[in-house]
Amino acid sequence: MKGPVRIKAPLVKNTLNFGAFLWFNDIMVDVRKLTKKTYFTVLTGEAGLSNEITSACAGDLLSHIMFKGKKGSVWVTVKTHLNVVAVAVMREFACIIIPDGIKVPDETIEAAESKGIPIIVSEKTEFEICSILYKLGIRP
């Protein structure tokens, strides 16, 4: 089993105009650090901001994510119904990232808050978010 993600590169600068992300050597990544460095918006789940990130997964087919997702994963998905929170809790994901500025229903926000699962939103596409995570050293 993989441990926490450790970032070795002191500066990761992408070429797709995502901005520069400064990470210090050998710092474990948690959800709070991810959101500060990427400027993604935390919608809910403040209690889970200290969750360690160990990997990432992206997809919208829940059964596939339940099979492929790992404890500590960042999950990038366009799905916003209540079942995403259930899957995130069951698989012990670090957080859920919703791309394209998609609106998350209030009942999903409330469920995530009660379970301590951060939901993060971004105006970036799913592909752009995955690119950012990869450039930060977060792997599947």
N, C-alpha and C positions, 0 to 999 in steps of 0.2 A: 504494500500500500504506500502511495506517495505521501510525503509530508507536506508542510506548508510551502507555498511558492516563495522562492527567494529570488529577488531581483538582483542581478549582478551588474547590469549596465548602469553607469552613473547618469547617462542622459540618453533618452530615446526620442529621436526627432523623426516624425513621419514625413512622407512626401505628399500626403494627400490633404494637407492643410487641416489636420486635426489639432495642431499646436504642439508644443513641447511638453513632455512629461518628465519631471525630474524625480528620480528615485535614488536613494542612497544605497550603497552596497550592502547586500545581505540583510535587508529589512523584510520581515514577514509582512505580507499584504493582508489587510483586513478590509472589510467593506467601507469603513470610514475613509481610509487612505485612498482607496480606489475612487470614491466619489469626489474627494478633494482634488485629486490629480487629474481627473477626467472632466470635471465640471458637470457630471450627470446630476440629476435632481433626485433627492430622496423624497419619495412620496409618503411612505409610511414605514414602520418597523424600526424606529429609533433604538429599541432595545437590542436589535440584532446587528448594529453597526460594528460591533467588535468581533463578529464572526470571521474566522480565518478563511481565506480563499485558497483552495488547493488545486482547482482546475476550473474549466469552463465547458459548457455545452450549449448548443443552440438547436432549436427545433420546436415544432408545434404539435407533433404527434405524441400525445401524453404517454402512450405505452412504450414508445421508443425512448423517450427521456427517462422513464422509470427504469428501463433496462440499462441505458448508457450513462446516466448521471451518477456522479459520485458524491460522497459526503464532502461538503465544503465547496461544491461547484457554484459558479456563477451561471445562472440559466438565462439565456437570451431568448425571448419568445414574444410573438404577437398576441398570444392568447391572454385573455384578461378575466376569464370566468373563475368561479370559486375553486374549481378543480386544480388550478395551477398552484394555489396555496396548499392544498392537500398533498399534491405531489412533492412540493418543496419541503414540506414538513416530514413526509414519509422518507424522503431521500436525504434529509438533513442538509439541504442546499444552503449556501452562505447568503444568497440573495437572488432576486428575480429582476432582470432588466427588460423593460418594455421599450421597444424602438419606435421611431416614426411619430413620436408625440401622441401615441394612441391613448385615448381616455380609458382609465381604469374605473370600473363600476364601484360605487360606494360599498357594496357588500363584500367585494374582494378586498378593498382597502381595510375594512373593519376586521375581516378574517385574518389578514396578514398581520395587522397590528396586534391582535389577540394572541397570535402564535409566535410573535417576535421575528417574523420573516420580513426583511427589508424589501420593498418594491421600489425600484429605481426607474425613472423615466428619462428618455433622451429623445431629442429631435432627429438624431442620426439614424440611419438605416441599420437593419440587423447586420448586414455585411460590414458596415463601417465600425459598429460596436465590436464585432468579432475581431476585426483588424486591430483595433486599439488594444483589446485584451491580449492578443497575440504579441503585439509589439511591446507590451509591458511584461512579457514573459509568462503569461498565464496560458497554459496549454490544456488540451482536452484530457 
